[in-house]
């Protein structure tokens, strides 16, 4: 069975201005195979990327879904 982690970014207010990121992260927790779901202000930042790496190790994730802009933004 898959162990999927979902990471939803606010991108400051770029994404959060039009998407309820907290609700998206909470809703996706209920999807089959999702064992971890979180929202974070700047997922593309170094700290955000470290959150992803840490969660992969901590929760033994076999796959990830990252909902954010690219670090180049």
Secondary structure, DSSP 8 states (H G I E B T S, - for coil): ---EEEEEE-TTTTTTTTS-HHHHHHHHTTSTTEEEEEEETTTTSHHHHHHHHHHHHHTT-SEEEEES--TT-
